[in-house]
């Protein structure tokens, strides 16, 4: 299977946190300029967090890896479990300044750090994956904020369940193949 295709589905799974949280924030009627800044900031974080994870794993984990695919699978399953357990912890808030935008972006991007660790174990260059993660998360964040005005709380939990299922399926894929 083409790596870019896999990266795209990973990006969808990673972007579900941003999408579902953006839905909740969208109900607070965020101005268009803040929607754009928020979306781009999330994209930037989704680019650099896996890069940082990949760099650190190269330095710290390279000599300790026996079966990289199993480690990748475990990381994805742990992310899915963490996403499931924390899905009700997210509360509605408002995006008022750059600090709240950075906190939002960091919070929804922290899981991509772990994915960067996993990717560095299976590929030499994760830049393509990082670009796909950034692009998809930027789009999903913007769509989430926009759709939040229309569908508010109704769709939020379903979006996270899709992200959880995608991460679980990717974890299982790495165990089987």
N, C-alpha and C positions, 0 to 999 in steps of 0.2 A: 504494500500500500504506500502511496506517495506520502512522504513526510509532511508536506505542506497541508495535505488533507487532514492528517492526524493533528497537526498544530492548530488548524482551524477549529476542530471539535474540542480540543483542549481549551482554546481561547473562549469558546462558547461556555464551557463549564466554569472557567475562571471568571467570566464576565457576569455570571448570574447573580453573584453577591452585589455587584455594582448596579445591575439592572433592578434587582428587587429593592435595594435600598433607595435607588434613584426614584422608583415609583412612589415610595413613601415621601421623599423630599419633594417630589413633583406636586403633591397635594398642597404645598405651602406657597404656591404661586411664585416661583423663582423667576426673576427677570431673565430675558433671553441672553444678555451678556454674561450673567453668572452661570447659566446653563452651559454655555460654550466653554467658559473657563473651567468649570467643574469637569466637563467631559474630557477636555484636553489634558487636564491635570491627572485624571484617572488613567488616561492613555499613557502619559509619561511615566507614571509609577508602574504601570503594567509592562513597560519596556525595561526600566532599570532594575526593578526588584528581581526578576529572574536572572538578569545579567550579574547582579551582585551575588545571588545564590550560586550561580555557576562558577564565578570566580572563587568564592570561598570554598566550594566543594572541591574544586581542583586542587587547592592548597591543602585542605584538611582531610579529604576523604579518598583521594586517588589511590593511596596504598592500602586501603582497608576494604575494598570492594571485591567480593567474590562473584556474586551474581547480580549484575546491575538491573536486569529486568525485574527481579523480585523486589529490589529496593524501590524501584520506580512504582511498581504495583502497590506496595505497602504505603508509599507516600500518597498516592492518589486515593486509596481507600481511607487513610487517616484524614485527608482533607474532606472527603465526603462525609465521614462520621462527624468531624468537627463542624461542618456546615449544617448538618442535620441538628446537632445538639445546640447550636447557637442561633438557629433560625428565629426563635422567638425573643431573642435578646435585643434585637434592633428596635429602637424607638424612633418615632418621628421627631425631627428637629428642623432647624432652619439653617440655610446656608447664608451667613451674614457677612463673612469676611474671608480673607485668604487663609487664615489659620484654620477655620472650619472646613474650607475646601481641601487643604492639605491633610487634615485629620481624616476626612471622608476618604480621600484617595489612598492614603496609607492603609486605612482599615480594610478597604475592599481589595487591596493589592497584596497584602501580606502573604496570602496563599500562593501567589505567583513566585515568591522567593523560594519556597519549598520546591515548586515545579522546576525552577532554575537549577536547583541542586540535582533533581532527578534527571533533567535533560543533559546536564553536563556529564553524567555517567554513561549516557548512551550516544552522544553526538559531540563532535569537536567544536562546531560553530552553532551557537544558539541564537545568533542575531536574527535569522529569518523568523524563528519562532517568536522572539521578542517583538519584532515588528508586527507580526500577525496578532499577537496578544494585545499590543497597544492599539492597533486599528480597530479590532473587534470590541475591545472594552470602551474605547472612545464612543463608538457608534451605539453600543448597548446602553451606556450611561446617558447619552443624550436622548435616545428613544425612551428610556425609563422615566426620565424627568418629564418629557413631553406627554407620554401616556399616563403618567401619574395624575395629571389634571383630569383625565377622563375616567380612568378605571380605579384609581386610588387603591384601597386596601384589598379589593376583590381578587386581583391577579397576583399579588405579592408572594404569597406562600407557594403558589403553583410554579412560579419562575424559579424559586429556590429548589423545589423538588426536581425540576428538570436539570439544574446544575448538579445536584447530588447524584442523580441517576447517571449523568454523563461521566462524572468523576469515578463512580463505582464501576461503570462499564470499562473505562480506560484502565483502572486498576486491575480488573479481571483479565483484560486483554494482555497486559504485561505479564501476568502469571501464566497464561496459557500459550502465548506465542513468543 
